[in-house]
Amino acid sequence: MLKVFKAILEFVMDILETVVFIGSLFIVVYLFIMQPNQVKGASMDPTFNSGDYIFTSKVTYKFRGYNRGDVIVFKSPKNPDIEYIKRIIGLPGDKVMVKDSEVYVNGIKLTEGYISAKTNLWENGFSKNGEAVTVPDGYLFVMGDNRPRSSDSREFGPVPEDSVIGQVFYRYFPSTKIGSIDNPFPDSLRSK
């Protein structure tokens, strides 16, 4: 009877040891490497729909700089408890302008096949029609792909780089859209 009890105890301890190891590994990955996120709202339609599940890399920008066209998750400038998902349009030092519903970066008109509608501006927002904004050092100019339904840098201005959680690199739900997230910008426009 004692041998059976001892065998059961060893079996339970082995299972607990495995569970603790896997749990610790998950915590380390979640805190330092990547985290899952759920897209909430329509601001990134048609690229991402509300309810899509994505992975966000927390280490990408430790190894390389930001690129125009990257999709990032960052803390909302209005409420840091809320996370936003947007596309980087302008890097530090860039001149970003919205003129007659078109976006220009450093005087170059962007070809944006990924957006759902023309780029509008918000009354009393940060961006004004035909006025270029220079992105300050340590900041990024971001926009959602669903321009009429996105609260972004056009409304509240550039976001600090230190509010960025990471780069969206993979969608894992729904199953019909599983895959890596590609940057639609040509290489010549991605970085400085």
N, C-alpha and C positions, 0 to 999 in steps of 0.2 A: 504494500500500500504506500509506503514511504517513497519507494522508487517511482511509482506512478505519479505521485504528487510532485516529486522533484523534476520529473520529465515534463510535466505540464507547466511548472513554474519556469523552467528553462525555455520552453517553447514560447510562453507569454513574454518573457524578457527579451527573447530574440525579436519577436514582432514589435515590441515597444522600442527597442533599439533602432530597428529599421524605420519605424514611423518618426522617431525623433530625428534621425539623420535626414530623411526626406523632407521633413518639416523645416529643419534648419537650412537645408539647401534651397528650398523654396523661398524662405525669408531673405537669404543673402541675394538670390537672383532678383527678387521683387524690390529690395531696397537699393541695390547698387547697379544692376545690369539692365533689366527691362521690367515693364509692368503692363498688365492688360488694362485696356480702357474700353468703355462703351461710348459710342457716338450718341449724343443726345441733341435733338433738334435738327433743323434742316439747313443750317448754315454752310454745310459742305456738299450739298446736293449739286450735281449728280455723282461726284466722286465717292462720297460716303453718304449713306442714308441713316436716319435715326434708327438706332437698334443694332447697327453694325458693331462687331467686336474687333478690336485692333491690338497689336502689340506696339509699345513705344520703347525705343532704345534709349536708355539713360547714359550710354557710354559713347555714342557716335561722335558727339561734339567734343569729347576729350581727345579724340584722335584726328579730327579734321575740323575745319571751319564750317560755318553755316553756308548753305547754298540757296540761291534764289530758286524757288520751285519746290523746296522741301516742305513736307507737311509736318507740323510740329504740334505738340501739346504743351500748353503753358498755363500759368495761373492767371486768372482774370485780373486786369488792373483795377476793376471796380470791387471785386470780392475775391480775395486769394483762396477762399475755400472752394471756389468753382474753377474747373479746368476747361479751357477752350481748345478747340482744334481748328487750326487755320494754316494757310499756305504762306511761306515767306515770299514777299514780293520785292522788298528792298533791304539791302545790307547797310551797315554803317558807312556813311559818306555818300550813299546813293541819293540822287534827286528823283523823287517819285511824284508824278503828276497825273491827275485824272482830268481829262479835257474832253468834253462832249462825249462822255460815256466810254472813252478809251483810256487805257492805262499806259503810261510812258515811264520808263526807268532810264535815267541818264540820257534822255532825248530819244530813246528807241521805243517805238510802239510795240507792245507785247502782243503776240498772237496767242490768244487764250482759248484753245479748243476745249478745255476742261470746264469752263464756266457755264452756268445754266442760263444766264441773261446778261445783258449789258451792265456795265458798272455805273451804278447810281451814286449820288452823294447825299448825305444827311443834312437837313436844315440844322444850322448851328453846330455842325460836326467839325472835326479837326481839319479835314481836307476841303478845299474850295476849288470850284471849277477853274481850270487853267492856271492854278498856282502850284508851283513845284515846292515840295517839302524836302529838305535835306535831313536824312536819317542821322541822328546823333551817334557818336561813338558809344558802344555798349548797348545799342538798341536795334530792333528789327521792325520793319514795316510789314504787317501781315494783313491778309484778306481771306475771307471765306470764298468758296467757289460759287455759292449761291448768293450773288452780290445783293439782290434786293432783300434778303432775309438774314444778313450776317452783320452782327455787331463786331467791328474790327477796327483797324488803325484809321480808317476813314472817319470813324466816329470818335475814338478816344486817343488817337495818336500812336506813335511807335511804342512797342513794348520792350521792357528791359530784358537783356539776354539772361540775367540771373533769375528771371521768372520762368524760363523754359525748362520743362521737365524732360523733354526728349523728342527724338524724331520718330514719326510713325513709319514703320518699315514693313508691316505685315498685317493683313486682314484674315482672321480665322473664322468669322461667321458673318453672313450666312454662307453655307457650303457652296452655293453657286458662284460666290465671288472670292473664294479663298485664293490668296496669293500675295506676292510681294508688291509693295507700293513703289511705282516708278516715278521719277522726276520728269515731268513733261517738257521742261525747259531745255533748249539746245545747250550743249556744253559751253558754247561761247557766252551764254547769258547766265550760267549758274553761279559763277564766282568772279571775283575781281581779278 
